[in-house]
């Protein structure tokens, strides 16, 4: 084993008992490990970064932007006082609102363990009240309606209308797409209700779907894309990536996105994390061999793009913590991808500090404009060159490519958690960083999900 060098210190959790522990980030060869020792359960470590670009080079300095409204006070400290508490360093950019725990699939990789309980859906009136409260505490964030499978609810159009009535920047549906593609006119009914974007589960070829979703699904996914195109809905393809299953298919997914433009507005890769039902029982070696990190996904994506993409086309985020994601925005020109210049939300130099509030504004505006099928009519005149840039770009000629590495009980770094801007709304209205809300100990116990 290569000799370890401590790069920095932070705090993490014991993956067994979820106790907060002092932790180190250690460089071993080309990999960075998050290491800590629990007095009861011993040493725990996990790979958090592997390969190029290097861990220390992938940075973006930010001035924190505290949530405008905090719902909890500091007692036990992060991550046990969430709601959000005054220690949190970034306000909400995207709020995930779970409208059901029912699902028409039982995916082995489901972070929500959806479909395994008979939990009743919240009444429409309760959800509408929660959306009103969300607007009060989070402002004009983007909203993603999620689950479970949201299309399990027949009143989903009414939920969409309730969200649009609050004036959120973007209302998006997180879905497996089965009902969209299988029920004539359904996608159109959601579009008429005000839906702007579809976040479509899309793991690539049928062999990958058999492993990750339990059965082949490509025909259903393509039918969902056809339905969204007919309804005028923008689609973001969302592949869950697992080493040995579909990491070889990144180029194939990218090619399909180009072929299906302009209905496909982006591709958002998500390496699988140990949440919910995934993995049920893996050894330490199996888990770490299976884990994919941000730089590995970036390297594979570039290698499989047929020369269309370069590593330097992608940037650390200007909203969430810099080591949570990468993104790039491109123009489709003659069947090729050309990096956008002068208007990406994160195209400023990573060495240049940015106020997180301004980064969040740019990120929300860019996502809302990019992931919708057509440019939304501006509610007010452009405030600066960035908004003027967005207003002059044709949505039909743009594609975003991004990747987000979520943190599980093995990789959770509290410094990253406090910089999170993607928050799940609990049933009692609190906002919890997505990774904390879905955090699952090795015995399946959760920290927040199902406990509100």
ZASEGU-416208 format. One record per residue: x, y, z of N, C-alpha, C in turn; residue in one letter. Coordinates in steps of 0.2 Angstrom, whole numbers, plus 5000, padded with zeros to 4 digits. Layout:
XYZXYZXYZA
...
! end
This chain:
500449945000500050005000500450065000X
500350114996500750174995500750215002X
501350245004501350285010500850345010X
500550355015499950405016500250465018X
499950525015500150585017499450625019X
499450655025498850685027498850755024X
498250765020498150825016497850885020X
497350865024496950905028496550865033X
496250905038495750875043495050905042X
494550865044493850875044493550835049X
492850825049492450785053492050735049X
491950675051491550625047491150595052X
490850535050490450495054490650425054X
490550385059490650315059490050285055X
490250245050489650215046489250165050X
489450145056489050095059488550135064X
488850175068488450205073488250285072X
488550305067488450375064488650425070X
489150415074489450455078489950505075X
489950575077490350615074491050605076X
491550605071492250595073492750645069X
493250655072493850685069494050645063X
494250675058494450635052494950675048X
495350635044495850655040495750635032X
495950685028495950665021496750645019X
496850585017497450555016497650535009X
498150565006498350544999498750484999X
498550434995498950374994498950354987X
499550364984499650364977499250414974X
498750394969498350444966497650454969X
497550424975496850414978496950454985X
496350494986496250524993495750484997X
495950465003495450425007495250475013X
494650465015494350495021494350445027X
494750465032494950415037494750435044X
494450395048494250415055494250345059X
494250355066494250295070493750305075X
493250255076492750265081492950225087X
492850245093493150215099492750145100X
492150135097491750075098491850035092X
491850055086491850015080492450015076X
493050055078493650045075493750095069X
494250085065494450125059493950115053X
493750165050493350165044493650215039X
493750195033494050235028493650225021X
493650275017493350265010493750315005X
493750284999494050334994493550384992X
493750444992493350504990493650544984X
494250524981494450554975495050504972X
494950494966495450454963495650474956X
496250494955496550514948496550594947X
496550614941496650684939495950704936X
495850774937496250824940496250804948X
496850834951497050814958496550844963X
496450814968496050834974496150904976X
496850924977496950994979496851044974X
496951024967496851074962496151094960X
495651044962494951054961494651094966X
494651164966494451204971494051264968X
493651294972493351354970493151394977X
493551444978493451484984492751524984X
492451514989491751554990491651584997X
491251644996491051675003490351645004X
490251615010489651575012489051625011X
488451585010487851625009487351585014X
487251615020486851575025486151575022X
485751525024485051515023484651575026X
484151605022483851665024483451655030X
483151595031482751575037483051505040X
483151505046483351445049482851415054X
482751355054482151325057482351285064X
483051275065483251245070483851285073X
483951265080484551295083485151245084X
485751275086486251225087486251195094X
486251135094486251095100486851045100X
486750985097487250935096487750945091X
487550995087488051015081487950975075X
488250995070488150965063488450895064X
488050845061487450845057486850835060X
486750845067486150825071485650875072X
485750935070485350995071484951015065X
484950975060484751005053484051025053X
483951075049483251105048483151165043X
483551205041484251205042484451245048X
485051235051485351275057485751325055X
485951375060486351435058487051415056X
487251355057487951335055488051325047X
487451315044487451295037487751355033X
488151335028488451385024488251405017X
487651375015487351385008486551385009X
486251435006485551425006485251375000X
484651365000484351314996484351344988X
484651304984484551314977484051264974X
484051204975483551154973483251124979X
482651124980482251094985481951024982X
482050974985481750904983481150894988X
480550894984479950884988479650814986X
479650764991479450694990478750694991X
478350674985477650674985477350604987X
477750554986477450484988478050444989X
477950384993478450334993478250274989X
477650274986477450224981477950224975X
478050164972478450154966478150094962X
478250104955478050044951478650004949X
479250024952479849984951480149964958X
480549914959480949904965481649904963X
481949954962482649954960483149934965X
483649894964484149874969484549934971X
484549984967484950044969484550104972X
483950094974483550154976483750184983X
483950244982484150284988483650294993X
483050294991482450304996482150234998X
482350184996482050114998481350124996X
481150154990480450164989480050094987X
479450094989478950044988479049984993X
479349994998479449935003478949945009X
478650005009478150015015477450035012X
476950035016476250055013476150125016X
476650165016476550235019476050275014X
475550305018475050335014475350405011X
475050425005475250485002475050545006X
475450595007475150655010474650685006X
474050715009473550745005473750805001X
473450814996473650874991473650934995X
473150945000473151015004473751015008X
474050965011474650965015475250985011X
475250955005475850965000475851044998X
475251064996475151134994475351185000X
475251165006475451205012476151205013X
476451145011477151145012477551185007X
477251185001477551224995477551294997X
476951315000476951385002477451405007X
477551355012478051365017478751365014X
478851325009479551315006479751385003X
479251414999479351474996479551535001X
479251525007479351575012480051565015X
480351505016480951495019481551495014X
481451475008481951465003481951514997X
481451554997481451604992481251564985X
481551594979481351574973481851524971X
481851464974482351414973482051374967X
482351324964482151274960481851214963X
481251184961480951134965480951064960X
481151014964481050944960480550904964X
480050884961479550834963479750764963X
479850734968480150664968479750614972X
480150564974479750514978480250454980X
480050394980479550364976479550384969X
479050364966478850374959478250424959X
478450494958477850544958477250524954X
477350494948476850484944476350434946X
476550404952476050354955475450394958X
475450454959474950504961474550524955X
473850514955473450534950473350614950X
473450644956473350714957474050754956X
474550724952475150754951475050824947X
474650824942474550894939474350944944X
473950934949473750984954474351004958X
474750954960475350964964475851014960X
475851004953476251044949475951114949X
475351124948475051184948475151224955X
475151184960475251214967475951244967X
476451204964477151224964477251294960X
476951284954477051344949476651404952X
476151394956475851454959476251494964X
476751464966477251494971477751534968X
477851524961478351564957479051534958X
479151474959479851444959480151454952X
480851454953481151464946481051414941X
481051344944480951284939480551234943X
480051204940479751144943479951084939X
480251044942480450984938480250914941X
480150864937479950804939480450754939X
480650714945481050664945480750594944X
480850564939480350504937480750454933X
480550384934480750334930480450334923X
479950374921479750384915479250334912X
479050284916478650224914477950254912X
477650294916476950314915477050374909X
477550414909477550454903477550424897X
477950374896477950334889477450284888X
477050264893476550214893475850234892X
475750294894475050324895474950384890X
474550374884474550424879474250484882X
474550544881474250604883474450624890X
474850584894474950594901475550654901X
476050644897476550694897476250764896X
475750764891475450834889475050864895X
474750814899474350844904474850874910X
475450844911475850874915476150944913X
476250944906476551004903476051064904X
475351044903474851094903474751114910X
474951074915474851094922475451144924X
475951144920476551194921477251164922X
477251094921477951064922478351084917X
479051104919479551134914480051084912X
480151034916480750994915480650924918X
480950874915480950804917481650774919X
481750754925482350724927482250644926X
482550624920482350554918482850504920X
482650454925483150394926483350364920X
483950354918484150334912484850304913X
484950234914485550204915485950174909X
485650184903485950154898485650094895X
486150044893485849984889485449944894X
485049894891484649854895485049804900X
485649784898486049744903486149784909X
486249854909486349894915485749894918X
485149904915484549914918484349844922X
484449794919484349724923484649724929X
485249754930485649754936485349804941X
485249864938485149924942484349934944X
483949914939483249924940482849854940X
483149804939482849734939482549704933X
482549744927482249724921482549774915X
482549754909482649794904482149854903X
482349914901481949964901482050014895X
482550004891482650054886482050074882X
481650024880481050034875480650084879X
480550074886480050124889480450194890X
481050194891481450264891481350304885X
481450264879481350304873480650324871X
480150284874479450304873479350364877X
479650374883479550434887479850494884X
480450484881480750534877480350564871X
480050514868479550534863478950574865X
478650554871478150584874478250654876X
478850664879479150724882479250774876X
479450744870479550794864478950814862X
478450774861477750794859477450844864X
477550834870477250884875477650944876X
478250954873478651014874479051014881X
479150954883479550954890480250944889X
480650984892481450974892481550914896X
482050874894482250814898483050814900X
483150794906483850784908483950704909X
484350674906484550604907484950594913X
484750554917485050544924485350474925X
485950454923486250384923486550374930X
486250324934486650304940487250264938X
487850274940488450234938488650194943X
488850124941489150084945489650044941X
490250044944490850014941490649944940X
490849914934490749854932490049834929X
489649894929488949884926488849934920X
488949994921488850034915489350094914X
489850094918490350144917490650144910X
490550094906490850084899490350124894X
489750144897489250164892489150244892X
489550274895489550354895489450384888X
489950354884489950384877489250364873X
489050304875488350284871487850334874X
487850344880487250384883487350454880X
487950484880488050554877487850554870X
488050504866487850494859487050504858X
486650464862485950464862485650534864X
486050564869485850634871485850684865X
486450674861486450714855485950704850X
485850634849485350614844484650634845X
484550644852483850664854483750734856X
484250774855484150844856483750874850X
483250924852483350964857482850944863X
482550884863482150864869482550854875X
483150824873483650814879484050874880X
483950904886484350964887484950954891X
485050894894485650884898485750814900X
486350794902486550734905486850744912X
486550714917486850724924486950654927X
487650634927487850574929487850574937X
487650514940487650514947488050444949X
488650444951488950384954488550354960X
488450294960487950264965488350274972X
487950284977488150294984487750244988X
488050224994487750174998487150205002X
486650214999486050235002485450185001X
485050185006484450145005484550075004X
484350044998484449974996485049954993X
485550014992486149994988486750014993X
487249974994487149904993486849864999X
486549814998486249775004486749745008X
487249715005487749685009488449675005X
488849725005489549725002490049725007X
490549685006491149695010491549765009X
491949775013492349845012492749845005X
493049795004493449784997492949794991X
492349754992491949764986491649834985X
491449864991491149934991491649984988X
492349984990492750024988493050014981X
493049954978493149934972492649954967X
492049954969491449974965491350054965X
491550084970491450164970491850194965X
491450244962491750294956491750364959X
492250394958492350464961492350514955X
492250574956492150624951492650624946X
493350624948493850634942493850564938X
493650514941493650454937493050454932X
492450484934491950484929492150534923X
492450594925492650644920493150614915X
493650574918494150544913493850494909X
493350454911493050404907492550444902X
492250494904491750534899492150564893X
492750594895493150624890493450564885X
493650514888493950454884493450424879X
492750424881492250394877491850444873X
492050504873491750554869491950564862X
492350524860492550524853492950584851X
493250614856493650674855493250744855X
492650734857492250794857492350834864X
492550804869492550834876493350834878X
493450884882494150884885494050904893X
494450884897494450894904494350964906X
494651004902494651074903494051114901X
493551074898492951104897492451104903X
492651074908492251064914492551104920X
492051124925492251164930491951144937X
492351164942492051154949491351194949X
490951174954490251214954490451284958X
489951334956490051394960489451404965X
489151344966488551344971488651294977X
488651234975488751184981489551174982X
489751134986490451124988490851104982X
491451134981491751124974491951044973X
491951004978492150934977491550894977X
490950924976490350884975490150874968X
490450914963490150904956490650934951X
490550914945490850954939490250964934X
490351014930489851034925490151074919X
489851064913490051104907489451114903X
489451174899488851184895489151194888X
488751164883488951164876488451184872X
488651204866488251214860488251154855X
487751134853487751084847487851114841X
488351104837488451134831488751084826X
488351064821488551014816488650944819X
488250934824488250864827488850864832X
489150914833489750914838489550964844X
489950954849489950994855490451044856X
490251104856490751164857490651194863X
491151204868491051234874490751304874X
490251324878489951384878490551434881X
490551494879491051544881490651604883X
490851624889490551694892489951694895X
489651634896488951634899488851574904X
489251524905489151474909489151504916X
488751474921488651494928489351484931X
489751444929490351424933490951434929X
490951474924491551484919492051534921X
491951564927492451604930493051564932X
493551594933494151554935494051524942X
494151454943494151424950494551464955X
495051494953495551534957495251594960X
494651624956494351684958493851674963X
493851704969493351694974492651714971X
492151684973491451704971491051704978X
490551754978490151754983489551704982X
489451654987489051594986488351614984X
488151674986487451694984487451714977X
487951744974487951754967488051694963X
488451644965488551584962487851544962X
487551554967486851514967486351544963X
486351614962485951644958486051624950X
486651624949486851604942486751534941X
486851484946486651414945485951404944X
485551434948484851424947484551454940X
484751514938484551534932484751494926X
485451474926485651434921485251364920X
485151334926484851274926484151274924X
483751334926483051344924483051354916X
483451394914483451404907483751354902X
484151314905484451254901484051194901X
483751174907483351114907482651114905X
482351174904481751184901481751174894X
481251154890481251144883481351204879X
481051254882481151324878481251374884X
481551434882481751484886481151514890X
481151514896480551544900480551624899X
479951644898479951714898480151754904X
480651804903480851834909480351874913X
480351864920479851904924480051974924X
480751994923480952064924481552064919X
481752134917482252144912482952114915X
483352084911484052064913484352114917X
484652084923485052124928485752134926X
486052094922486752104920486952064914X
487552064912487752024906487651954906X
487651924912487551854912486851834910X
486351874913485651864911485451884904X
485851934902485751954895485951894890X
486551864892486851804888486351754888X
485951734894485551674894484951694889X
484751754889484151774885484251774878X
484851774876485051774869485151714866X
485251664870485451594868484851554866X
484851514861484351474859484351404863X
483851394867483851334871483951264866X
483751274860483751214856484451194854X
484951234855485651224853486151214859X
485851204865486251194871486151124874X
486751104877486751034881487151044887X
486951034893487351034899487550954900X
488150954903488450884905488750894912X
488450854916488750864923488750804927X
489050804933489050744937489050764944X
488750734949488650744956488850684960X
489350684964489550634968489250644975X
488650604977488350604983488750574989X
488650594995489050565000488650515004X
488950455006488550405010488950405017X
488750355021489050355028489750345028X
490050315022490750305022491150365020X
490850405016491150465012490950535015X
490450535020490150595022490750645025X
490850705023491250755025490850815027X
490950825034490450885036490650945033X
491250955031491351025028490951025021X
490950975017490550975011489850975013X
489550945018488850945020488651025021X
489051055025488851125026488851175020X
489151155015489151185008488551165004X
488151125006487651095002487051145000X
486851144994486351184992485751144989X
485751074989485151034987484851004993X
484251024995483951015001483250975000X
483150925004482550885004482050915010X
481450935008480950955013480650895016X
480750895023480350845027479650855027X
479250805030478550815031478350875036X
478850885040478650945045478951015042X
479251015036479451075033480151095034X
480551055038481251075038481651055032X
482151085031482551075025483251035027X
483350985024483950935026484350925020X
485050945020485450925014485350855012X
485350845005485050785002485450725005X
486150725005486550675007486350655015X
486250705019486050685026485350655026X
484950685022484250655023484250585021X
484650565016484650495014485150455017X
485550475022486150445025485850375028X
486250325026486050255029486650225032X
486550205038487150165042487150095039X
487650065041487749995038487249945040X
486849955045486349915047485649935044X
485649985040485050015037484750075040X
484950085046484650145050484750215047X
484350255047484350325044484450375049X
484750435047484750485052484150535052X
483850545046483350585045482750555041X
482850515036482350495032481850445036X
481150465036480750425040480650445047X
481050495049481050505056480750575058X
480550615053480250675054479550665057X
! end
